[in-house]
């Protein structure tokens, strides 16, 4: 292979912008549209590499921020990179770490140089710049690496429910510093200025990222489009980002406070602005309805922590909708989570009643089984999406997935 990444479109849908294809990296190939489970710190809590492989996942995501802090990218490089470190033989993507840097720290300062934050490991002050982000990702060795971007909240107000332990909303003061807050509030005027600032800074940082990239023959750098829910800013950011020739492009800054309708509106507008012959990646969006809408808009790649994070809490995804295993109604239920699912949990004959017992007893096996099921659920969704694209059979597909009709 002459390039570290190739992207081939096998079929374009006749009635939507969806396309089915294949991405090939130095660690193998996988079909698109693709869902990438998240192994934040080079691991999925309670789930082994072999169990991840059993779900037919062939592309995963590592988090550069977490690995930079522990065990450090330099130490991972001594093991030959994250593929060898975690024993994952297939393709891998790392995000830049920027979002976590300012969403997971008590005090964060954002400047043109980068983001200064305090480590959640030991409280030390750390400066994360575009150059350092790329250096970290070069050391980790993922097949696809992400540019370091400025990702503001997409709306002027967020509620506490919009923030989780791996995310966070941000607020901005007039001096340019930012600080995460579970109840962040910006005036509409200040938020509009913040979005413009982020679009322009993201473009400048992308230039620095490309210049800092030391392994272009092994790792593919993707640029990121910002702009919040402002479509004019999305167009501006897309033009600035795609002006730099890169192997792929991503839509960032969605699912960070806005509703489903706004996510769909932004993605449907932005995806066609990205080059048709390059992979299009929607970052951090993971509910079934959002994935399907984005695929129809022409997006090829998705990642989300929902399958494993929710799985550890006893929340299972099924074709018919979510199952909350801690609810008492499952106490005597002998049926599996989803009789149609071929995962380790369902095909293995584990009943809902048994799974509920595991969660109520505090047994970690429950989180493992449901996490594996949830990952496989999303991979089965992607298989059916690819069939729908190739056969232009959306009505049949949606009939097989009642969860989509429930929205």
N, C-alpha and C positions, 0 to 999 in steps of 0.2 A: 504494500500500500504506500503511495507516494505522499499522502497527507495523514495527519493524526486523526482526522475525522472525515468521513464521507457521508453524504445524505442523498438518498435516492428516493424519489416519489414514484411509487408503483401505480397508484390510482388516485384520481381526483374525483370527488363526489360531483354528480351532475346537478344536484339541487341545493348544495351548500358550498361553503368554502373549505370543507373538510378534505383532508388528504391522508392516504395511508402510504407508509414508506418504510425505510430502514436506515438506521444510523449504524455505522461501523467505526469502531475505535481500535486502538492497539490492543484492547482487552476483549475483543469480540464484537458481535453485532446484536441488535435488538430491533424489533418492529416498533413502528410509531403509528398512531399516538401511543405514548408510553407513560406509565405511572412509576415514579421512583420513590420507594420507601426511604425513610430518613434514618440513617445510623449516625446520630448526632456526634457522639464522641468515639467514632470508629466501632460502634456497637449499637444494637437495638436492645433495650432493656429486656432481659429474660428470653431473648430469641437468638438462637445460634445461626451461624452462616448456613449450615445445612438446612435449617428450617426456613430461612429466607429463600434459599434456592428451591425448596419444595413448592413455593408459591408461584414459580416460574418467573420470579423477578430476576432481571439480568442487568439492571442499572440501579444503583443506589446513590444516596447523597451523604456526604460527611460535612461537618460544620467546622470551618476553618477557625472560627473564634474559640470554640471549646478546645480544639486540638492544639491551638497556639498556646493556650494557658496550661493545658494538662493533656498529655505528658510533655508538650512542646513539639513544634514541627521539626526541630533539629533532631530530637530523639527518634521521631518516627522515621526520619530520613536514614538514620543509622540502621533501621530494620529493612531498608529498601523501599520505603514509602508505605502508604496506608494499605495498599493491596496486600502486601506481604505481612504487614503488621497485624491486620485483622483476618488474614487468610481469605480474602474475597477475590476470586479469580476473574470476575467479570468487570464491566464498565463502571465507572464512578465519576461523580461530580462533586466539587466542593463549592459552597457559597463563600462570599468574600469575607464574612464576619462583621461587616459594617453595621447591619441592622442590630445584631445582638450586642455589639459594643455599646450602643447608646440606649438599648432597651432593657438591658439586664444589670445596669450599674446604678449606684446611688447618685453619683454626680458625673455628668458627661459634659465635655466641652468640645464643640464642633467649630473648627476653623478651616481655612483654606488648606492648611497643611494636612489635616486629618481629624481623627477623633481621639481625644484623650479621655481615658476612663480608669476606673479602679477595678482591679481584678477581683472577681468573686472568690478566688482561691485564697489569696493572702492579703488583699487590700492594697497591693502595690499599684503605683500609677503607671499606666501603659499608654503609649502613643501608637495608634494604628493608622498608618498612612496608606495611600494607594500602593506605594512601592513595597511596604512591609506586607500588605495583604497578598500581593502577588508572590513575594518571596516565600511566605508561609505556604501558599498553595503550590508553588513549584517544589517545595520540600516534601509536602504531603504526597504529591505525585498523581493526583486525579486526572482522568482523561479530559474532563471539561472543567475549566476554572472560570469563576465569575469576576467581572470587574468590580472594583470597590466603588459603591455609589452612595449618594446622599438620599436616604429614603425617609421623607417626612410622613406624618399622618396624612391620609388622603382626604380627610374631612376636618373641619375646624373643631369639632367636639367629639370626644370618644367617651364611652362609659366604662365602668370597671369591668364589665363582662367582655369587653373587647381586648383585654390584656390577659396573657397567660404567662406561665413561668419561662417560656422560651421566646416570648415576644415582648410587646410593650408599645405604648403610645409615647409620643414625645411632644413636648411643648417648647416654644422658642421665646427668648427674650430679645430685647432690641439690640443687645450687644453681640448677638450671633451665637451665643452658647445655647446648648439644648440640654434638657434634663427630662428623663422619663417620668411619667406620672400616670397612676392608674385612673385619674380623672382629669386628663389633660384638656385644657380649654384654650382656644385661640379665637380672637375676633375674626370675622370673615376677612377683614382687610389684612390683618397680620398673617392669616393663613395663606391668602393669595400671594403675598410677598414671599412667604416661606416656600411655596411651590415653585415660584419663578427662580428663586435662589437655588433650590435643589436641582432643577433641570439644568441650569447653567453650570453649576459645580459638578454635577454628574458627568457632563460632557468633558469638562477640563480634566477631571480625574481619570476618565477613560483614556485620554491621550497619555497620561502618566502611567497607567496600567500597561498599556501596550508597549511603551518604551521600556518598562521594567521587566517584561516577560522574558525569562531566560531559557525557556524550554518549548518554543513554538513548534518544533518538529515532533514533540511528544504529547503536548497538552494544547487543547483548543480553548482560546479565550473568547467568552461571550460578553457582549455589551448589554446594558440594561436601560430600558426606557422608563422614565419617571413622568410625573405630571399630575398625580392625583386624579380627581374626577373631571378636571378641566380639559376638554378635548382639544382646545387650541394648544395648550401646553403639551399634551400628549403628541400632537403632530410636530411641534417644535422639537421635542426630545427625540422622537423617532428620526427626524431628519438629521439632527446632530449625531445621533448614535450610528445610524446606518451610513453616514458619510465616511466612517472608518471601516475599512474592509476587515471583517471578522468571520470566523467559521459559523457563528450563530448569534442569535439575539434573543433577549428576554424582555418580558413585560413585568416590571416590578411595581411595588407600591400599591398593590390591590389586596383586598381582604385584610386591611389594617384599620378597620373602623367603619367602612361604608357597607351598605346593604347589598343584597343579591342583585337587585335591578341595576345598581350603579356598577357593580363588578361586570355584569354582562354588557352594559352600555360601553364601558371603557374598553373591554377586550374586543368587542365586535368592531369598534372604531380603530383600535390600534393594530390588531393582528395584520390586516391587509396592508398596512404601511411598512411592514417588515419584508425583506427580500423573500420572494417565493422559493428560491432555490437553497435557502438556509433553514436550519431548524428554528422553530419558534417555541420559546419556553415561557410558560406562565408560572411565576414563582409563588409557591406557598398556598395554592388553591386546591382544595381536596374534596369537597362534597360532590356527590354524584351529579347533581343538577348543574353545578358550576363547571365541572369537567366537560359534560356533554355540550353545554352552551359554548364553551371555549373551543372544543373540537370543531363544532359547526362553523366557528369563526376562522378556523385555519390554524389553530395551535397544535403543536406536536408533542410537547413535553410537559409533565406535571410532577410536582412533589408535594407532600404534606405529611405532618406528623400525626394526623388524626387516627389512622388505623392502629398504631401502636399505643399512642397516648390514651385514646379512648378505650382500647382493648384492656389496658391495665386497670381501668376503672370499672370494668364489667359492662361496657357499652359496645354492642356488636352491630355491625352493619349487615343488612340482608337485602335481598331483592325487593322485599315487601316493605322495608323500612327498618328503623333501629329497634333493637331489642335491649332492654335494660335489665340485666340479669339479677340485679339485687332486688328487683321487685318480687314480692311474695307470690305473685301469680305463677312463678316458674318453679316453685318449691317441689311440686310433684310431677313436673313436666318431663316426660320421657323422650320427647322428640329432640333431634339435634337443632342447632341454631338455624340451619338452612338445609333442608333435605336435598336440594339440588347441588350443594357445594361439595367439591371433591378435596377439600383441605384436610390436613391432619386431624383437625378437631371434629369436623362433621363426618367425614368418611371413616374416622376412627370410632364412631359410635358414641361419642361423649354427649350425654343428654343435657338439656338446659337445667334440669334439676341438679345434676352433678356439678355443672359449672357454677350455679348459684351457691352451692355448698362450698366450693373452693373459695369464692370471694367472701362469703360470710365468715369462713374459718381463717381468712387471712393467708391462704395458701398461694404462693406465687405461681403455681402451675396454672391457675385460672387465667392470670394475665398473659401467660405464654400462649395458651391454647387459643384465646380469643384474639390476641394480636396476630397470630399466624392466620387465623380465619379471616380477619379483617384485611390483611394484606392480600390474601388470595381473592377475597371479594372484589377488591379494586382491580386486580389483574384479570379476573374474569370479565369485569365490566369493560376493560380495555379490549379484550379479545372480541367481545360482541360489538363494540364500537367499530373496530377495524372491519368486521364482517359487514356492518351496516354501510360503511363507506364504500367498500368494494362492490357491494350489491345494490347500493342506493336504496336500502331497505330500512329507513328510519322508523316507519310506522310499525313494522314487525318488531324491531329492536325495542322500542318504547313499550310495546305490549308485553315483552318479556321482563321488563324492569318496572314493576308497579311503583317503586320508590320515586321514580321520575314523575309519575302522574299525580303523586300525592302533594306535589309542590304547588 
